Amino acid sequence: MEPRIDYAKVAPGAVRAMRGLESYVHDSGLEQSLLELVKTRVSQLNGCAYCLDMHTKDARAAGETEQRLYALNA
């Protein structure tokens, strides 16, 4: 397997911007389970299996239902 890109080294400004966005969204008052649904859908669109696995696990841990996870791609 090919090593993943070190984003912090290649694009440190982009990493800072994404961390800032994550911080803003985290403090927005939206439910954590909803935020994980959004991240899961983005991962589906990006085709990233690693992120799909991570965000679906995080969504379940935040109390998200299987039904809503399964319906995301519809």
C-alpha positions as CSV (number, residue, x, y, z in Angstrom):
1,M,0.0,0.0,0.0
2,E,1.2,3.5,-0.8
3,P,1.7,5.8,2.1
4,R,-0.9,8.6,2.7
5,I,-0.1,12.2,2.0
6,D,1.2,14.2,5.0
7,Y,-1.3,17.1,4.6
8,A,0.3,19.1,7.4
9,K,3.6,19.1,5.6
10,V,2.2,19.6,2.1
11,A,-0.5,22.2,2.9
12,P,-0.2,23.5,6.4
13,G,-2.6,26.5,5.7
14,A,-5.3,24.1,4.5
15,V,-4.9,22.0,7.7
16,R,-5.2,25.1,9.9
17,A,-8.3,26.2,8.0
18,M,-9.9,22.8,8.4
19,R,-9.1,22.7,12.1
20,G,-10.7,26.2,12.4
21,L,-13.8,25.0,10.6
22,E,-14.0,21.9,12.8
23,S,-13.7,24.1,15.9
24,Y,-16.4,26.4,14.7
25,V,-18.8,23.6,13.8
26,H,-18.2,21.8,17.1
27,D,-19.1,25.0,19.0
28,S,-22.2,25.6,16.8
29,G,-24.6,23.8,19.1
30,L,-25.6,21.1,16.5
31,E,-26.0,17.6,17.8
32,Q,-22.8,15.5,17.6
33,S,-24.7,12.7,15.9
34,L,-25.9,15.1,13.1
35,L,-22.4,16.4,12.6
36,E,-21.2,12.8,12.2
37,L,-23.9,12.2,9.6
38,V,-22.7,15.1,7.6
39,K,-19.1,13.9,7.8
40,T,-20.2,10.4,6.8
41,R,-22.1,11.8,3.7
42,V,-19.0,13.8,2.7
43,S,-16.9,10.7,3.1
44,Q,-19.3,8.8,0.8
45,L,-19.1,11.6,-1.8
46,N,-15.3,11.6,-1.6
47,G,-15.1,7.8,-1.7
48,C,-12.9,7.6,1.3
49,A,-13.3,4.2,3.0
50,Y,-11.1,5.1,5.9
51,C,-13.2,8.2,6.7
52,L,-16.4,6.3,6.2
53,D,-15.4,3.7,8.7
54,M,-14.3,6.4,11.2
55,H,-17.3,8.6,10.9
56,T,-19.9,5.8,11.0
57,K,-18.3,4.4,14.2
58,D,-18.3,7.9,15.7
59,A,-21.9,8.5,14.6
60,R,-23.0,5.3,16.3
61,A,-21.1,6.2,19.4
62,A,-22.9,9.6,19.5
63,G,-26.3,7.8,19.4
64,E,-27.1,7.8,15.7
65,T,-29.5,5.1,14.4
66,E,-28.6,2.5,11.9
67,Q,-31.7,3.5,9.9
68,R,-30.4,7.1,9.4
69,L,-26.9,5.9,8.5
70,Y,-28.2,3.4,5.9
71,A,-30.4,6.1,4.4
72,L,-27.6,8.6,3.8
73,N,-26.8,7.6,0.3
74,A,-30.4,7.7,-0.9
